Structure formats: C-alpha cells, structure tokens
Amino acid sequence: MISLVDALFGVDDLSFQVIATLLWIVEAVVSLLIVKRVPYTEIDWSTYMQQVALYDKGERNYSKIEGDTGPCVYPGGHLVLFNILSYLTNGGKDIRLAQYIFVGFYLINLALVFRLYYKSKKIAPFVLIFLTLTGYRIHSIFVLRLFNDPLAMMFFYVAANCFISQKWFIGCIMYSVAVSIKMNVLLFAPALFFLLLTNTGYAGAIWYIGVCGLVQLFFGISFLARDHWAYLTRSFDLSRVFLFKWTVNWRFLPEDIFLDKRLHLLLLALHLIAVFLFAFFMWFRTHGGLRRAMEHLNHGIRTRFGPSEAIYALFTSNLMGIVFARSLHYQFYSWYFHQLPFLLFYKTRSVKGKIPLYSIAVKSVVLLVIEYSWNVYPSTILSSSLLHLAHIYIIGHLIVNRDAIEKPVKSKLF
C-alpha cells in the first residue's frame, strides 16, 4: 500500500495523476462556492461590455471604443472574445452566468497547467497544492473580477501544451490569440523565438512567426483599415503611463521617481540584459546551452528540447519581464501565479526522498510572501519591498540550481 508521503513526493505517474485529479475536483467545488457566497466586485467587466457594445454596433475606430473606466487598450482579440461573452450573458447583465463561465475557464486553465507540470517530469505531486488551495487572489481575479488577463494566460497555456508536444502550428495560433487578448503574453516571446529557431530551423521559425502575424492581422484588419494609427497606438501602447495608486511592486518609491521616464528606460534595459543572460547561460543547458544549439543549427542540425527545458525557458522569460515591469496591477498576478511553483520546485520529482524539509519550508514561505504582497490593498512600502525580495530569491535560486551542461550533447537531425 503506497503511503501518503510516497504519493506526495513520488516520481511515478500514477501518484501525480491521482493527486492532480483530486485537487482539480476540490478546486471545482471551491470555485463554485466562492461564486455563490462571495459578493461579485465590479471593476472592468462593465467597461468591457460597453466597449464590445460599440464594437457590435459596427464601430471600428479604436479611438472611439471606450467605457466608464477608459478606452480599449487591448488588441482586437479582446473585443472578439468579450463580444462572445456579452452574447452569452445578455449583454453582460447576467453576472452570475458570467462567473460560472469564468469558473469553467479557471478549471480549464488549471488542467492545462497540471499537464505542463506532469509532462515536465520535474515536479513532485505535492507542489500542485501551491497551484490551488493557497491562491486566494487568483480565485478573485478569475471568478470575482472577470478580468481579461487570466483568459489571455489560458490561451497561452494551450499554446505551451502544444509547444511541448511539438505542435508548432497550432501552438503559434493559440499563442497569437493570447497576444490578441492582452499584449503581456509577448513576455514569453524571447524563449518562444529560440524554441522555434532551434527546433524548426531558420525557415521554420520565419514561417511560424508569419503565422503569428497572420493571426494578429485577422483580429486587427477591420480596425487597421479604419484607422491603423489609432489601433496600433491603443492596443500595443508601450509608452502607457501607469497610475502610482495602483502599483503593487513600486510602492516604496516616491511617486515622482515612479513616473520618471529614466526609471522606465532603466527597467527596460535591465529586462533585456536579464533575458539575454538567461537565454545564453540558463536555457537548454542539458543540451549544451543555447550557444551550442545555435552552432548545431548553423550546421543544419536542429535540437529538439524536452518539455521541461521548453517550459523552463518560457516561464523564466516571462519572469524577467515581470520582475522588471514598470508597474504591476493586481490582476497581473495571473501572469505568473501558476508558474512560480514550477520555478521554485523544479527537479523535485527527480530527487525522491532527497528534498530537505527546510528547503520546502523556505520555498513555501517565499510563495506565501508573494501571495501576501498581492493581497495587500492598497500596496504598502512593506508589501512591495517583500515582493521584490521574493523575486530576487527566486532568481538566485534559479541561478544556484541551474542544470549542469551535459556532454556529449545529443541532438537530432530531421
């Protein structure tokens, strides 16, 4: 008879599948109870509905599509998706039905994340607990606030599942759909670019990038035809100024420094440097690193990376963007909540019986500190400082525990 400890820390597939299934069922019940017992909070849903109402009436000038809380600042996929939701919920008036639909989205999202963890073969089953029962804020974002952020992430996780299964065409379509809902998904782009390049070659990468572009054109063509400048500057506004009162991560700074463009340029530079360093010194190390993979590619040899390496690259690429973000708002937690346990507990499934309890305790505290920081409203000097310290710990942990480079490197010619 398998013990509970063996099940939670085991390396066999059955333990993982059983625990994942049980937690998914618990989450379904908890989410439904939240909808029934916790009051809905209106933030952006009514604005989304006002925006799609204009879209549904035929308005295609992005400068004229707006609602109570402001203009539409998301790409065209956002309007298409929420127009469907508006149709299903009587113009957005049936809030309870909308919440139940978002419960469905949440459970689909969770199943997709579970599959990524399972396919990686690097995560012990006990880690799944941190994806479920400890996430107060993530439940709020999904079923009490009805934001578009988690829906963009859901489509990204569909894409990620395709990528680890070498289904690049469908994956790129789903990835671009995610970007069309909210542009934060572009933070995964550096890792995806190198995955496409090393797995499919130069011609393949160009083709799949073109597929992503065609999806964007599909969602944006009617707006581009009406007023291309309004669409591009509204939906992909990189110069957008965030309000200090909403920031989760920079509360400890004076407001004038927070708004200073020099800080924004510094953060952008640090983001690019961090991505470059991770790309060339942290990604794909079990295949000799990115540099070795590129050398092979130049000789016509493509490198097919395993699921864990692809997931690791995608998640760390996103993490660098979040760590150096100009500002994080509360719904942005959904951008990386489901990725943090993977980054902290990477390789725990491959070292059964060798995971020190103090290590689990420290990492658990880090996750709880992050959860605390995202649940303090409004943010404080303490909460924002703790969030940065937790991010620094995660980056340090990743560097210290990076995979050793294997020699010789096994690559596949196909």
C-alpha atoms as one frame of an Amber mdcrd trajectory, in Angstrom:
protein
   0.000   0.000   0.000   1.526   3.319  -1.056   1.987   5.806   1.769   0.842
   9.413   1.672   4.465  10.604   1.751   5.349   8.390  -1.202   2.336   9.703
  -3.090   3.154  13.371  -2.466   6.868  13.048  -3.160   6.769  10.130  -5.562
   8.183  10.038  -9.040   5.593   7.670 -10.525   2.955   8.963 -12.924   0.000
   7.440 -11.093   0.608   9.434  -7.890   0.772  12.640  -9.875  -2.396  11.873
 -11.817  -4.398  10.915  -8.721  -3.364  13.987  -6.722  -3.924  16.298  -9.697
  -7.407  14.877 -10.242  -8.375  15.196  -6.570  -7.118  18.779  -6.371  -8.942
  19.683  -9.588 -12.215  18.364  -8.155 -11.641  20.275  -4.907 -10.966  23.428
  -6.906 -14.188  22.975  -8.867 -16.182  22.786  -5.624 -14.311  25.702  -4.002
 -14.740  27.920  -7.069 -18.475  27.289  -7.223 -18.795  28.050  -3.508 -16.910
  31.307  -3.995 -19.344  32.373  -6.707 -22.347  31.519  -4.521 -21.129  33.021
  -1.253 -18.678  35.847  -2.021 -20.102  39.084  -3.473 -19.067  39.957  -7.027
 -16.879  43.063  -7.328 -17.329  45.312 -10.352 -14.090  46.694 -11.789 -13.663
  46.282 -15.552 -16.461  43.932 -16.668 -18.994  46.709 -17.320 -16.365  48.645
 -19.257 -15.591  45.578 -21.355 -19.300  45.265 -22.109 -19.572  48.934 -23.069
 -16.602  48.555 -25.389 -17.955  45.439 -27.098 -21.374  47.084 -27.439 -19.746
  49.772 -29.591 -17.832  47.084 -31.483 -21.025  45.091 -32.021 -22.727  48.164
 -33.461 -20.007  48.419 -36.094 -17.562  50.918 -34.576 -14.056  50.158 -35.875
 -12.196  53.338 -34.966 -10.215  52.362 -31.862 -10.055  55.928 -30.641 -13.845
  55.827 -30.185 -14.138  52.448 -28.427 -14.229  53.108 -24.698 -16.153  52.627
 -21.473 -16.559  54.097 -17.990 -13.011  53.249 -16.867 -11.338  54.324 -20.079
 -10.579  53.448 -23.699  -9.958  49.977 -25.071  -6.217  49.403 -24.704  -6.147
  45.751 -25.769  -5.806  44.182 -29.231  -8.781  43.081 -31.306  -8.995  39.557
 -29.892 -10.138  41.053 -26.603 -13.189  42.582 -28.270 -13.997  39.410 -30.187
 -13.790  37.208 -27.081 -15.768  39.506 -24.826 -18.314  40.096 -27.560 -18.997
  36.345 -27.414 -19.242  36.548 -23.631 -21.598  39.504 -23.960 -23.851  37.465
 -26.245 -23.885  34.559 -23.775 -24.651  36.757 -20.761 -27.402  39.029 -22.121
 -25.108  41.943 -22.854 -23.107  41.320 -19.694 -26.134  41.760 -17.434 -26.196
  38.164 -16.224 -23.192  38.463 -13.941 -23.778  35.144 -12.205 -23.708  33.250
 -15.512 -20.533  35.124 -16.468 -18.962  33.993 -13.203 -19.871  30.379 -13.868
 -18.339  30.663 -17.330 -15.172  32.027 -15.739 -15.180  29.103 -13.302 -15.046
  26.920 -16.393 -12.147  28.977 -17.736 -10.379  28.653 -14.404 -10.720  24.878
 -14.352  -9.543  24.578 -17.964  -6.582  26.793 -17.108  -5.747  24.632 -14.093
  -5.931  21.411 -16.109  -3.593  22.884 -18.727  -1.077  23.908 -16.064  -1.288
  20.484 -14.409  -0.475  18.879 -17.754   2.597  21.093 -18.187   3.838  20.118
 -14.734   3.110  16.450 -15.419   4.838  16.392 -18.794   7.924  18.127 -17.399
   8.696  15.083 -15.206  10.441  17.543 -12.881   7.753  18.430 -10.336   6.739
  16.325  -7.340   2.962  15.959  -6.832   2.913  17.916  -3.544   3.792  21.097
  -5.476   0.330  21.105  -7.051  -1.075  22.224  -3.705   0.542  25.619  -4.275
  -1.391  25.973  -7.515  -4.738  25.547  -5.815  -5.546  25.969  -2.156  -3.114
  28.809  -1.422  -4.272  31.094  -4.241  -6.805  33.495  -2.731  -6.032  36.336
  -5.141  -6.071  34.159  -8.266  -9.607  32.957  -7.487 -10.634  36.577  -7.074
  -9.114  37.572 -10.424 -10.895  34.765 -12.249 -14.374  34.489 -10.729 -14.960
  37.691  -8.724 -13.418  40.286 -11.062 -13.801  38.737 -14.558 -10.608  40.279
 -15.955  -9.224  39.529 -19.411  -5.721  38.765 -18.064  -6.426  35.159 -16.995
  -8.138  34.437 -20.311  -5.038  35.569 -22.203  -2.995  33.283 -19.962  -5.379
  30.381 -20.533  -4.761  30.587 -24.278  -1.034  30.826 -23.602  -1.146  27.595
 -21.595  -2.967  25.947 -24.501  -0.102  27.122 -26.714   2.556  25.931 -24.244
   0.996  22.466 -24.178   1.191  22.419 -27.962   4.820  23.547 -27.943   5.985
  20.757 -25.632   4.222  18.287 -27.935   5.998  19.715 -30.996   2.710  21.018
 -32.426   4.149  24.328 -33.511   1.459  25.427 -35.972  -1.491  25.119 -33.582
   0.710  26.380 -30.752   1.616  29.565 -32.615  -2.029  30.192 -33.497  -3.037
  29.833 -29.834  -0.092  31.946 -28.698  -1.042  34.747 -31.073  -4.683  34.508
 -29.963  -3.416  35.044 -26.402  -1.425  38.097 -27.509  -4.524  39.421 -29.280
  -6.336  39.450 -25.927  -3.563  41.126 -23.953  -0.031  42.000 -25.000   1.653
  40.875 -21.763   1.912  37.430 -23.396   4.711  38.928 -25.522   6.949  38.486
 -22.464   7.247  34.817 -23.460   8.369  35.768 -26.972  12.174  35.602 -26.474
  12.017  31.983 -25.305   9.480  31.070 -27.980  11.679  32.601 -30.675  14.665
  30.429 -29.735  12.450  27.352 -29.356  11.139  27.884 -32.865  14.594  28.594
 -34.230  16.373  25.602 -32.716  13.512  23.141 -33.183  12.292  24.091 -36.660
  15.258  25.857 -38.266  15.523  29.305 -39.814  12.866  28.755 -42.466  10.529
  27.123 -39.982  10.908  29.968 -37.493  10.145  32.555 -40.170   7.049  30.583
 -41.208   5.701  30.241 -37.666   6.373  33.889 -36.852   4.432  34.677 -40.005
   1.564  32.512 -38.716   1.525  34.587 -35.512   1.448  37.742 -37.609  -1.469
  36.499 -39.708  -3.494  35.812 -36.563  -2.883  39.374 -35.400  -3.910  40.632
 -38.825  -7.085  38.555 -38.653  -8.167  40.198 -35.392  -6.968  43.665 -36.311
  -7.678  44.059 -40.029 -11.030  45.837 -39.667  -9.543  48.317 -37.192  -6.382
  48.793 -39.224  -8.472  49.538 -42.307 -10.490  52.176 -40.441  -7.651  53.926
 -38.564  -4.409  51.957 -38.330  -2.674  54.508 -36.118  -5.462  54.541 -33.527
  -5.453  50.727 -33.378  -1.695  50.305 -33.082  -1.189  53.059 -30.521  -4.134
  51.943 -28.373  -3.763  48.155 -28.430   0.050  47.990 -28.365   0.848  51.121
 -26.382   4.362  50.647 -24.986   4.504  54.239 -23.700   1.434  53.937 -21.480
   1.830  55.698 -18.125   0.542  53.699 -15.154  -1.011  55.357 -12.109   1.044
  55.221  -8.924  -2.014  54.406  -6.788  -2.415  51.001  -8.482   1.188  49.814
  -8.393   1.876  46.619  -6.469   5.634  46.475  -6.967   6.966  50.054  -6.710
   5.073  51.490  -3.755   8.308  52.036  -1.812   9.432  54.631  -4.382   8.412
  58.309  -4.300   5.744  58.992  -6.924   7.916  61.389  -8.930  10.594  58.705
  -9.324   7.962  56.105 -10.229   6.745  58.360 -13.067  10.240  59.314 -14.246
  10.930  58.073 -17.784  14.541  57.391 -16.834  13.349  54.698 -14.430  11.298
  53.149 -17.235  14.310  53.109 -19.560  16.486  51.599 -16.820  13.953  48.848
 -16.174  13.703  48.126 -19.905  17.489  47.865 -20.146  17.650  45.553 -17.125
  14.874  43.416 -18.584  16.715  42.977 -21.875  20.000  42.204 -20.112  18.317
  39.654 -17.836  16.652  37.886 -20.781  19.962  37.792 -22.656  21.826  36.331
 -19.667  19.179  33.703 -19.015  18.997  32.804 -22.704  22.701  32.169 -23.086
  23.616  30.875 -19.624  20.459  29.256 -18.213  18.288  27.899 -21.021  18.674
  24.428 -22.581  21.723  23.511 -20.509  21.058  19.772 -20.717  21.654  20.165
 -24.462  24.794  22.205 -24.014  23.101  25.574 -23.801  21.665  27.921 -26.405
  25.058  28.695 -27.891  25.697  25.022 -28.646  22.209  24.624 -30.099  22.784
  27.601 -32.405  26.133  26.185 -33.517  24.401  22.949 -34.410  21.675  24.849
 -36.241  24.295  26.569 -38.382  25.419  23.066 -39.426  21.883  22.013 -40.294
  21.230  20.160 -37.039  18.039  21.003 -35.163  17.800  20.428 -31.428  14.559
  19.027 -30.054  14.287  20.092 -26.441  12.346  18.122 -23.860   9.181  19.524
 -22.221  10.931  20.595 -19.017  13.519  22.672 -20.894  10.886  24.355 -23.052
   8.688  25.152 -20.048  11.671  26.413 -18.045  12.689  28.791 -20.842   9.156
  30.115 -21.359   8.500  30.639 -17.658  11.820  32.345 -16.911  11.425  34.598
 -19.940   8.108  35.753 -18.537   9.524  36.099 -15.029  12.215  38.524 -16.208
   9.552  40.755 -17.707   7.524  40.768 -14.509  10.492  41.382 -12.216  11.473
  44.469 -14.217   7.952  45.663 -15.047   7.269  49.385 -14.878   4.227  48.625
 -12.742   2.215  45.601 -11.710  -1.523  45.861 -11.096  -3.446  43.334  -9.036
  -4.870  41.370 -11.970  -1.329  40.944 -13.320  -0.746  38.280 -10.659  -2.390
  35.872 -13.083   0.544  36.440 -15.448   2.818  34.220 -13.360   0.966  32.733
 -10.387   0.825  29.256 -11.931   4.479  29.383 -12.943   6.085  30.273  -9.608
   5.848  26.797  -8.004   7.457  25.278 -11.102  10.403  27.662 -10.901  10.893
  27.147  -7.169  10.393  23.366  -7.055  11.996  22.480 -10.387  13.597  18.997
 -10.325  11.859  17.882  -7.098  10.198  14.974  -8.879  13.555  13.581  -9.985
  15.061  13.502  -6.468  12.556  11.446  -4.481  13.482  11.244  -0.819  16.225
  13.861  -1.178  14.198  17.026  -0.665  15.166  18.605   2.680  12.196  19.790
   4.686  13.869  23.135   5.356  14.115  23.700   1.587  10.394  23.021   1.169
   9.660  25.306   4.122  11.728  28.191   2.741  10.184  27.953  -0.724   6.719
  27.718   0.780   7.369  30.883   2.750   8.518  32.641  -0.434   5.272  31.713
  -2.184   3.228  32.850   0.817   5.136  36.146   0.919   4.304  36.704  -2.748
   0.663  35.838  -2.084   0.651  38.284   0.841   2.161  41.057  -1.294  -0.536
  40.651  -3.931  -3.318  40.671  -1.341  -2.390  43.909   0.439  -4.628  46.673
  -0.883  -3.560  49.317  -1.351   0.031  48.169  -1.541   2.466  49.422   1.080
   6.176  50.016   1.315   6.442  46.698   3.163   4.356  44.644   0.723   6.094
  45.967  -2.391   9.538  45.533  -0.810   8.743  41.949   0.168   7.601  41.223
  -3.374  10.952  42.361  -4.761  12.857  40.352  -2.170  10.860  37.252  -3.111
  11.622  37.844  -6.783  15.309  38.218  -6.007  15.243  34.959  -4.063  13.635
  33.120  -6.986  16.214  34.436  -9.447  19.034  33.492  -7.066  17.530  30.047
  -6.579  17.332  29.532 -10.339  20.953  30.524 -10.823  22.287  28.373  -7.988
  20.263  25.333  -9.020  20.667  25.544 -12.774  21.186  22.314 -14.686  24.713
  21.189 -15.400  25.712  21.172 -19.058  25.747  17.606 -20.322  28.495  16.303
 -22.583  28.306  14.999 -25.182  25.268  16.834 -26.430  22.663  14.651 -28.109
  20.943  16.405 -30.970  18.514  15.146 -33.547  18.828  15.637 -37.276  15.452
  15.617 -39.001
